[in-house]
Amino acid sequence: VKISALGFGAMRLPEFEKDGKWYIDEEEALKIIHRAFELGVNYIDTAYGYSHGNNEYVVGKALKGYRNRVYVSTKVPTWLVKKKDDYRRFLEEQLRRLDTDYIDFYHFHSVSKDSWENIILKFNLLDDARKAKDEGLIKHISFSFHDKPELMKEIADTGVFETVLCQYNLLDRSNEEAISYVREKGLGTVIMGPVAGGRLSAPSEVFAKTFGREAKSTPEVALRFVLGNPDV
């Protein structure tokens, strides 16, 4: 698998509220996503709960005409899994939402020590993931991560997972050593928050006002830092 250096995180598609309900501005969202695809982005990341539960539907629409050249990443809402059957139930619902026959990278969403031990291992969900992969419903077993680096290593040691999605940026290098470790284990690492959720996106005039001199684009520097790590 060869994915583009920049992926498309669909979490923050433009939304609006009407009569107490949230909607995605579909026309604008599709323009943005298709522009990314046309510029060579071939990895798009969504999740069950993004955009008040509407995100996967719109990503599914955006994939029309592009599915065979784009890798799709989404996530089972691990915290909503209350019994073993829930993994399969969510997977089938997400395939319908995305209107696709398979998901390229299917993550256990936001794995923590608690969800790892008391949901994933307790209900033997790794078996369900392997079964879904054997059936061709998912291509790669993945997990996204917001916990301590030691747990990332422990999860990688199971030998089940193929990719991890974790935070890493100029302001937060806590996962740096773990990213190197999982690469040695053969996992691919995708980075979320390379611009620190927007905190590293300050316009150059803000920098100039703060420090009394001009600076190159801060987001560019942030991305250069992440892309400069050979383990990413």
C-alpha positions as CSV (number, residue, x, y, z in Angstrom):
1,V,0.0,0.0,0.0
2,K,1.4,3.4,-1.0
3,I,-0.6,6.3,0.4
4,S,-0.1,10.0,-0.3
5,A,2.1,12.0,2.1
6,L,-1.0,14.0,3.0
7,G,-4.2,12.3,3.9
8,F,-7.6,13.9,4.2
9,G,-9.0,14.0,7.7
10,A,-12.8,14.4,7.2
11,M,-13.6,15.1,10.8
12,R,-14.0,18.9,10.3
13,L,-16.2,19.1,7.2
14,P,-18.3,22.3,7.2
15,E,-21.4,21.9,9.3
16,F,-24.5,24.0,10.1
17,E,-27.3,23.8,12.6
18,K,-31.0,24.0,11.7
19,D,-33.9,23.6,14.0
20,G,-31.7,21.9,16.6
21,K,-30.2,19.4,14.2
22,W,-26.8,19.3,12.6
23,Y,-26.1,18.9,8.9
24,I,-23.0,18.9,6.7
25,D,-22.8,21.5,3.9
26,E,-22.6,18.7,1.3
27,E,-22.0,20.8,-1.7
28,E,-19.0,22.5,-0.1
29,A,-17.7,19.3,1.5
30,L,-17.8,17.4,-1.8
31,K,-15.9,20.2,-3.5
32,I,-13.2,20.2,-0.8
33,I,-12.8,16.4,-0.8
34,H,-12.8,16.1,-4.6
35,R,-10.2,18.9,-4.9
36,A,-8.0,16.9,-2.5
37,F,-8.4,13.7,-4.6
38,E,-7.6,15.6,-7.8
39,L,-4.4,16.9,-6.2
40,G,-3.3,13.3,-5.5
41,V,-4.6,12.7,-2.0
42,N,-5.5,9.0,-1.9
43,Y,-6.3,8.4,1.8
44,I,-9.5,9.7,3.5
45,D,-10.2,9.2,7.2
46,T,-13.7,9.3,8.8
47,A,-15.4,7.7,11.8
48,Y,-18.8,6.6,13.0
49,G,-19.4,9.6,15.2
50,Y,-17.8,12.4,13.2
51,S,-20.0,15.4,12.3
52,H,-22.8,14.4,14.6
53,G,-23.0,11.0,12.9
54,N,-23.3,12.4,9.4
55,N,-19.7,12.2,8.2
56,E,-19.5,8.6,6.8
57,Y,-22.6,9.3,4.6
58,V,-20.9,12.3,2.9
59,V,-17.6,10.6,2.5
60,G,-19.5,7.7,0.8
61,K,-21.0,10.2,-1.6
62,A,-17.5,11.7,-2.2
63,L,-16.1,8.3,-3.1
64,K,-18.4,7.9,-6.1
65,G,-16.2,7.7,-9.2
66,Y,-13.0,7.6,-7.0
67,R,-13.4,4.4,-5.0
68,N,-10.9,2.4,-6.9
69,R,-8.1,4.9,-6.4
70,V,-8.7,6.0,-2.8
71,Y,-8.1,4.2,0.5
72,V,-10.8,4.6,3.1
73,S,-10.1,4.7,6.8
74,T,-12.9,4.6,9.4
75,K,-13.4,3.4,13.0
76,V,-15.7,1.2,15.0
77,P,-16.9,3.3,18.0
78,T,-15.2,1.1,20.6
79,W,-16.9,2.8,23.6
80,L,-20.3,1.9,22.2
81,V,-19.5,-1.8,22.0
82,K,-21.4,-3.5,24.8
83,K,-21.4,-7.1,23.6
84,K,-19.4,-9.2,21.1
85,D,-22.0,-8.9,18.3
86,D,-21.7,-5.1,18.3
87,Y,-18.4,-5.1,16.3
88,R,-20.0,-6.8,13.3
89,R,-23.2,-4.8,13.7
90,F,-21.3,-1.5,13.5
91,L,-19.1,-2.7,10.6
92,E,-22.1,-3.7,8.5
93,E,-23.8,-0.3,9.3
94,Q,-20.7,1.6,8.3
95,L,-20.4,-0.3,5.0
96,R,-23.9,0.8,4.2
97,R,-23.2,4.4,5.3
98,L,-20.1,4.5,3.1
99,D,-22.0,2.7,0.4
100,T,-19.0,0.5,-0.3
101,D,-18.2,-3.3,-0.3
102,Y,-15.1,-3.0,1.9
103,I,-13.2,-0.7,4.2
104,D,-9.4,-0.4,3.6
105,F,-8.4,0.5,7.1
106,Y,-10.8,-0.3,9.9
107,H,-9.7,1.0,13.3
108,F,-10.7,0.3,16.8
109,H,-11.4,4.0,17.7
110,S,-9.4,5.8,20.4
111,V,-8.0,2.7,22.1
112,S,-7.2,3.3,25.8
113,K,-6.0,0.8,28.5
114,D,-9.6,0.5,29.7
115,S,-11.1,-0.2,26.2
116,W,-8.3,-2.5,25.3
117,E,-8.7,-4.7,28.4
118,N,-12.4,-4.3,29.1
119,I,-13.9,-4.3,25.6
120,I,-11.5,-5.5,22.9
121,L,-9.8,-8.3,24.8
122,K,-12.8,-9.1,27.0
123,F,-15.1,-9.7,24.0
124,N,-12.4,-11.3,21.8
125,L,-13.0,-8.6,19.2
126,L,-9.6,-9.3,17.5
127,D,-11.2,-12.6,16.4
128,D,-14.1,-10.7,14.8
129,A,-11.6,-8.3,13.1
130,R,-9.7,-11.3,11.6
131,K,-12.9,-12.9,10.5
132,A,-14.0,-9.6,8.8
133,K,-10.7,-9.4,7.1
134,D,-10.9,-13.1,5.9
135,E,-14.3,-12.3,4.4
136,G,-12.8,-9.2,2.6
137,L,-15.0,-6.7,4.4
138,I,-11.9,-5.0,5.7
139,K,-8.5,-5.0,4.2
140,H,-6.3,-4.0,7.2
141,I,-6.9,-4.1,10.9
142,S,-6.0,-0.8,12.6
143,F,-6.3,1.2,15.8
144,S,-6.4,4.8,16.7
145,F,-4.7,5.9,19.9
146,H,-4.7,8.6,22.6
147,D,-3.1,6.8,25.5
148,K,0.4,6.2,26.9
149,P,3.1,5.1,24.4
150,E,3.7,1.9,26.4
151,L,0.2,0.7,25.5
152,M,0.8,1.4,21.8
153,K,3.8,-1.0,22.0
154,E,1.8,-3.6,23.8
155,I,-1.0,-3.5,21.2
156,A,1.6,-3.8,18.4
157,D,3.1,-6.8,20.1
158,T,-0.1,-8.8,19.5
159,G,0.9,-9.1,15.8
160,V,-2.7,-8.5,14.8
161,F,-2.6,-4.9,13.7
162,E,-1.2,-3.4,10.5
163,T,-1.5,0.3,11.1
164,V,-1.9,2.8,13.9
165,L,-3.3,6.3,13.8
166,C,-1.8,8.5,16.5
167,Q,-1.0,12.1,17.4
168,Y,2.5,13.5,16.7
169,N,3.5,17.1,16.1
170,L,6.0,19.8,17.1
171,L,4.1,20.4,20.3
172,D,3.6,16.8,21.2
173,R,6.4,14.3,20.6
174,S,5.3,11.8,23.3
175,N,4.7,9.0,20.8
176,E,8.0,9.5,18.9
177,E,9.8,6.4,20.4
178,A,6.7,4.2,20.2
179,I,6.2,5.1,16.5
180,S,9.8,3.9,15.9
181,Y,9.0,0.7,17.8
182,V,5.8,-0.1,16.0
183,R,7.5,0.5,12.6
184,E,10.1,-2.2,13.6
185,K,7.1,-4.5,14.2
186,G,5.9,-3.8,10.7
187,L,3.1,-1.4,11.4
188,G,2.4,1.6,9.2
189,T,1.9,4.9,11.1
190,V,-0.5,7.6,10.1
191,I,-0.3,10.9,12.0
192,M,-3.4,12.8,13.2
193,G,-3.0,16.4,14.4
194,P,0.2,17.2,12.5
195,V,-0.6,20.8,12.9
196,A,-1.7,20.2,16.5
197,G,-5.5,20.6,15.8
198,G,-4.8,24.0,14.3
199,R,-2.7,25.4,17.1
200,L,0.3,25.4,14.7
201,S,-1.6,27.2,12.0
202,A,-1.1,30.7,13.2
203,P,-0.9,33.1,10.2
204,S,2.6,34.6,9.6
205,E,1.3,38.1,10.6
206,V,0.4,36.8,14.1
207,F,4.0,35.4,14.3
208,A,5.4,38.7,13.2
209,K,3.4,40.6,15.7
210,T,4.4,38.2,18.5
211,F,8.1,37.9,17.7
212,G,8.8,41.1,15.8
213,R,10.0,39.3,12.6
214,E,8.5,37.5,9.6
215,A,8.2,33.7,9.5
216,K,7.5,31.2,6.8
217,S,4.1,29.4,7.0
218,T,3.8,27.8,10.4
219,P,1.7,24.8,9.1
220,E,4.4,24.2,6.5
221,V,7.0,24.0,9.2
222,A,4.7,21.7,11.2
223,L,4.2,19.3,8.3
224,R,7.9,19.3,7.4
225,F,8.6,18.2,10.9
226,V,6.2,15.3,10.8
227,L,7.2,14.2,7.2
228,G,10.8,14.4,8.2
229,N,10.4,11.5,10.6
230,P,11.3,8.3,8.6
231,D,9.0,6.2,10.9
232,V,5.9,8.1,9.7
